[in-house]
Amino acid sequence: MISPKTVASLGFILKKEKLGPLNVPEAMDLFALEATQPYPGYYSSQYLPEWSGKHPLHMVYFVIQPFEYAHTEKLTRIGQNVLRELELHLQVYPGFVQIDDQNYYGLHLRAKTLEPLGQIIEKFREHGVRFVEKKSFTECQCMINVQKFIKMHFVNEGVYQDMVNSDIYYIQLPDELPWKQFEEITLGMKKNLKLPDFDAALASVHHEGGFMDFVRIYTPDLTSFDMDGLRKKYLEQLKES
């Protein structure tokens, strides 16, 4: 496997989270969703309902009409322009949300406050982005795939730490791992092994030698030393599965 000392590149995060309807003014007419249990593998077992108090961060998804062929690149450029024009320091990513086995184009917004939401939506519309009209939606588990810039540094063999959020680690995998197999391994490990709570997702990053594949781990409780043990557990389970 390729193991560079630092990785800074566009990548993808594939995860499963519970989404619920986001209340927005009727005039905005948006199909907008918000993560009600971010990082569920960690917070749902320990700290909910304290997420909103400990981490005043909104994770919002806006469903948009199918875009042109260069979906992610074009939306990324538009997002950069919108934030620059409004002089906002937020995170906006293109991606997909799967609801009832149907994939929807979407914009993923991470922000401490939703006060500038109206301005953001209006700017995206000025740039040609068409939002899906508001729909009735009941809270449910959804598959989410977002593209974002990922910056990480090497800490141990096969283990990287995020350079923006120190509570996030990446365990390098030898090959791409299908979601179903990843979920079965993760749930089995949590059930049968005495492990601290953590949330896991799949990640992949572009690198000069090709894609690098990872398990993305979120936990404020583990160190890079602990991550080495968790990495070995994942690799053992991969060999057995």
SVG drawing of the C-alpha trace seen along z (x, -y; Angstrom):
<svg xmlns="http://www.w3.org/2000/svg" viewBox="-45 -39 51 55">
<polyline fill="none" stroke="black" stroke-width="0.4" points="0.0,0.0 1.0,-3.6 1.8,-5.3 2.9,-9.0 3.7,-11.1 0.9,-13.6 -2.1,-13.5 -4.0,-16.6 -6.5,-15.9 -10.1,-15.7 -11.8,-12.6 -15.1,-11.0 -16.8,-10.1 -19.5,-7.4 -21.6,-7.2 -25.0,-6.3 -26.7,-8.9 -30.2,-9.7 -31.7,-12.7 -34.8,-14.7 -36.6,-17.6 -35.0,-21.0 -37.4,-23.8 -36.8,-26.6 -39.1,-29.6 -41.9,-28.6 -40.7,-31.3 -37.4,-29.4 -39.3,-26.3 -36.5,-23.8 -36.2,-20.1 -33.8,-20.5 -32.6,-17.8 -30.5,-17.9 -28.4,-15.2 -30.2,-14.5 -27.5,-12.2 -24.1,-13.1 -21.4,-10.6 -24.0,-8.1 -21.6,-5.3 -20.1,-7.6 -22.8,-10.0 -25.8,-7.8 -24.3,-5.4 -22.8,-8.0 -23.7,-11.6 -27.0,-12.2 -28.9,-14.4 -25.8,-16.5 -24.6,-16.7 -26.2,-20.1 -24.9,-21.5 -21.3,-20.2 -21.0,-20.8 -23.1,-23.7 -22.7,-22.6 -25.4,-22.1 -24.9,-19.4 -27.5,-20.2 -28.3,-18.7 -30.1,-20.5 -31.5,-18.3 -31.0,-19.9 -32.1,-19.1 -29.8,-16.9 -26.9,-19.1 -24.7,-19.0 -22.3,-16.1 -19.4,-17.6 -21.6,-17.6 -19.0,-17.6 -16.4,-19.8 -19.0,-22.4 -20.7,-22.5 -17.4,-22.7 -16.4,-25.8 -19.8,-27.4 -19.6,-26.7 -16.2,-28.4 -17.5,-31.4 -20.6,-31.7 -18.6,-31.7 -16.1,-34.1 -18.8,-36.5 -20.5,-36.4 -17.2,-36.4 -18.3,-33.4 -16.0,-30.8 -18.2,-27.7 -17.9,-24.3 -20.1,-23.4 -19.6,-20.1 -21.4,-18.4 -22.6,-14.9 -25.5,-12.4 -28.2,-11.4 -30.0,-8.0 -33.6,-8.1 -35.7,-5.0 -33.2,-3.5 -33.2,-6.6 -30.2,-8.8 -30.6,-12.6 -28.0,-15.2 -27.3,-17.4 -25.3,-20.1 -23.8,-19.4 -23.4,-22.5 -21.6,-22.5 -22.1,-25.7 -22.4,-26.8 -25.3,-29.1 -27.9,-29.0 -28.5,-32.8 -26.9,-33.4 -28.9,-30.5 -31.2,-32.7 -28.2,-34.5 -26.4,-31.3 -29.4,-29.8 -30.1,-32.9 -26.4,-33.0 -26.5,-29.4 -29.7,-30.1 -27.9,-33.0 -25.2,-30.6 -27.8,-28.3 -28.4,-25.7 -32.0,-24.6 -33.3,-23.3 -35.9,-20.6 -39.2,-21.9 -40.1,-21.2 -41.4,-17.6 -42.9,-15.8 -40.2,-13.8 -40.0,-11.5 -36.8,-11.1 -34.9,-8.0 -31.5,-6.4 -29.9,-7.6 -26.8,-6.8 -24.7,-9.9 -21.8,-10.3 -20.0,-13.7 -16.9,-15.0 -14.6,-17.2 -11.0,-18.3 -9.2,-15.9 -5.9,-16.7 -4.2,-14.1 -0.8,-13.2 0.8,-9.9 1.0,-8.9 1.6,-5.1 1.7,-2.3 -1.5,-2.4 -3.0,-5.2 -3.5,-8.9 -4.9,-11.7 -7.0,-14.5 -5.2,-17.9 -8.4,-19.9 -10.2,-17.8 -7.9,-15.9 -10.8,-13.6 -10.8,-12.1 -8.4,-9.3 -8.1,-7.2 -7.2,-3.5 -5.7,-2.6 -7.2,0.4 -5.5,2.6 -8.4,2.4 -11.8,0.8 -14.3,2.2 -18.0,2.6 -20.3,0.8 -22.2,4.0 -19.0,5.8 -17.7,2.8 -20.9,2.4 -21.0,6.1 -17.4,6.0 -17.8,2.8 -21.0,3.9 -19.6,7.3 -16.5,5.8 -18.5,3.5 -20.7,6.3 -18.1,9.0 -15.0,7.0 -14.5,4.6 -13.9,1.4 -14.3,-2.3 -17.2,-4.0 -16.3,-5.3 -18.1,-6.3 -16.9,-4.7 -17.4,-5.5 -15.7,-4.8 -13.3,-7.3 -11.3,-7.3 -8.7,-9.9 -7.1,-10.7 -3.4,-10.3 -0.7,-10.2 -0.5,-6.4 -4.3,-5.9 -7.1,-5.8 -6.2,-5.3 -9.0,-3.6 -9.7,-4.1 -12.0,-3.6 -12.8,-7.0 -12.9,-6.9 -14.4,-9.7 -13.8,-9.5 -12.5,-12.0 -11.6,-9.1 -8.8,-7.3 -5.2,-8.1 -3.0,-7.3 -1.7,-4.3 -5.2,-3.0 -5.8,-3.5 -3.0,-1.0 -4.9,1.7 -8.2,0.8 -6.4,1.0 -5.2,4.5 -8.7,5.6 -10.1,4.4 -7.4,6.1 -7.9,9.4 -11.7,9.2 -11.0,8.5 -9.0,11.7 -11.7,13.7 -14.6,12.3"/>
</svg>
